[in-house]
């Protein structure tokens, strides 16, 4: 690809706005835009290792995340990377982080959103035999509905044929993917997001068992497809607050809000012009 003077100007603008945002958030900054597919965890690992080769290592990283979701495998590996190098991990969601992206956010010490930002139901995407990624909860709900119809003797012949030919091992794989998503969210919320939850509203100490119970309640609600109806259903900051999940509104920090909006507007235009499906940036990589 031939670089033009305009390309150079665009890159300079991206780097300049990135630097301004990194100064506001303090610590290291990583921007991730795209699907959470197998392999992206390796790219993130290499970039984070590069950031930590300098003598003045930061103990904090902020991740500006935009994703429609993907597989839980790269999510787990990315969390391993972040937690190996940093004691404080913040996720900033200027637009959306759905499905596996929502689970990734739950591994942070803080989640920063505003009125326009959205997370989504924790509905992991699993790979079928023909290589396609599908919603695990969607399949489980469909099979559950057919089983209920069979119980009530209202199952159609077409549904019977689908149910008869469905691979039970594949169904169990979908169930395990749902269980893993809930387990990860419970573990990460209790260990990271709730680590500063010292006292309850009554003044008595908040125990680990109480943190795990709260985390399980949140996980069960976010994995309830009957409540959210759709894999891509946007869940607003206010809805998350109603679930008693602490979210920081970045609009309350004018310096952060201004720097983030300026950078993100440039980012989305840069991605549109270059037709990138995945985009990652640090101060050392663009």
TAMO-V321729 format. One record per backbone hydrogen bond with DSSP energy under -1.0 kcal/mol. NH is the residue of the N-H (numbers start at 1). CO is the residue of the C=O. E is the energy in kcal/mol with one decimal. If there is no record, write none. Layout:
NH_CO_E ; NH_CO_E
This chain:
8_4_-2.0 ; 9_5_-2.1 ; 10_6_-2.5 ; 11_7_-2.4 ; 12_8_-2.4 ; 13_9_-2.3 ; 14_10_-2.4 ; 15_11_-2.7 ; 16_12_-2.4 ; 17_13_-2.5 ; 18_14_-2.2 ; 19_15_-2.2 ; 20_16_-1.9 ; 21_17_-2.0 ; 22_18_-2.7 ; 23_19_-1.8 ; 24_20_-1.2 ; 25_21_-2.3 ; 26_22_-1.5 ; 28_60_-2.5 ; 30_62_-2.5 ; 31_281_-2.6 ; 32_64_-2.9 ; 33_279_-2.6 ; 34_66_-2.4 ; 36_69_-2.6 ; 37_35_-1.4 ; 40_37_-1.8 ; 43_39_-1.2 ; 44_40_-2.4 ; 45_41_-2.4 ; 46_42_-2.1 ; 47_43_-2.1 ; 48_44_-2.6 ; 49_45_-2.4 ; 50_46_-1.9 ; 51_47_-1.8 ; 52_48_-1.4 ; 53_50_-1.3 ; 57_55_-1.7 ; 61_88_-2.1 ; 62_28_-2.3 ; 63_90_-2.9 ; 64_30_-2.3 ; 65_92_-2.5 ; 66_32_-2.2 ; 67_96_-1.5 ; 71_36_-2.4 ; 76_72_-2.5 ; 77_73_-2.0 ; 78_74_-2.5 ; 79_75_-2.2 ; 80_76_-1.9 ; 81_77_-1.9 ; 82_78_-2.7 ; 83_79_-2.6 ; 84_80_-1.4 ; 85_81_-1.6 ; 86_82_-2.1 ; 87_59_-1.5 ; 88_59_-1.9 ; 90_61_-2.5 ; 91_110_-2.4 ; 92_63_-3.0 ; 93_112_-2.9 ; 97_118_-1.8 ; 98_67_-2.5 ; 101_98_-3.1 ; 103_99_-1.7 ; 104_100_-2.2 ; 105_101_-2.0 ; 106_102_-1.4 ; 107_104_-1.7 ; 108_105_-1.9 ; 109_89_-3.4 ; 110_89_-1.1 ; 112_91_-3.2 ; 113_248_-2.3 ; 117_114_-1.2 ; 118_95_-1.6 ; 119_235_-2.4 ; 122_222_-1.7 ; 123_121_-1.8 ; 125_70_-1.7 ; 126_134_-2.6 ; 128_132_-3.2 ; 131_128_-1.8 ; 134_126_-2.6 ; 136_124_-2.3 ; 139_135_-1.6 ; 140_136_-2.3 ; 141_137_-2.7 ; 142_138_-1.9 ; 143_139_-2.5 ; 144_140_-2.5 ; 145_141_-2.4 ; 146_142_-2.0 ; 147_143_-2.5 ; 148_144_-2.0 ; 149_145_-2.0 ; 150_146_-2.5 ; 151_147_-2.1 ; 152_148_-1.8 ; 154_149_-2.9 ; 160_156_-2.3 ; 161_157_-2.0 ; 162_158_-1.8 ; 163_159_-2.7 ; 164_160_-2.6 ; 165_161_-1.7 ; 171_167_-2.1 ; 172_168_-2.4 ; 173_169_-1.7 ; 174_170_-1.9 ; 175_171_-2.2 ; 176_172_-2.5 ; 177_173_-1.9 ; 178_174_-2.0 ; 179_175_-2.4 ; 180_176_-2.6 ; 181_177_-2.1 ; 182_178_-2.0 ; 183_179_-2.6 ; 184_180_-2.8 ; 185_181_-2.1 ; 186_182_-2.5 ; 187_183_-2.5 ; 188_184_-2.9 ; 189_185_-2.4 ; 190_186_-2.1 ; 191_187_-2.2 ; 192_188_-2.6 ; 193_188_-1.2 ; 194_189_-2.8 ; 195_192_-1.2 ; 197_194_-1.9 ; 198_196_-1.6 ; 200_204_-3.0 ; 203_200_-1.9 ; 206_198_-3.1 ; 211_207_-2.1 ; 212_208_-2.6 ; 213_209_-2.0 ; 214_210_-2.3 ; 215_211_-2.4 ; 216_212_-2.3 ; 217_213_-2.2 ; 218_214_-2.2 ; 219_215_-2.6 ; 220_216_-2.6 ; 221_217_-1.9 ; 222_218_-2.6 ; 223_219_-1.3 ; 224_221_-1.4 ; 225_223_-1.2 ; 228_224_-1.7 ; 229_225_-2.7 ; 230_228_-1.2 ; 233_230_-1.3 ; 235_119_-2.9 ; 240_236_-1.9 ; 241_237_-2.3 ; 242_238_-2.1 ; 244_241_-1.9 ; 245_240_-1.9 ; 248_111_-2.7 ; 250_113_-2.2 ; 252_249_-1.7 ; 253_250_-1.4 ; 257_253_-2.9 ; 258_254_-2.4 ; 259_255_-2.2 ; 260_256_-2.8 ; 261_257_-2.4 ; 262_258_-2.2 ; 263_259_-2.1 ; 264_260_-3.1 ; 265_261_-2.2 ; 266_262_-1.5 ; 267_263_-2.7 ; 268_264_-2.6 ; 269_265_-1.4 ; 270_266_-2.4 ; 271_267_-2.7 ; 272_268_-2.0 ; 273_269_-2.5 ; 274_270_-1.8 ; 275_271_-1.1 ; 276_271_-1.4 ; 279_33_-3.0 ; 281_31_-1.8 ; 282_285_-2.1
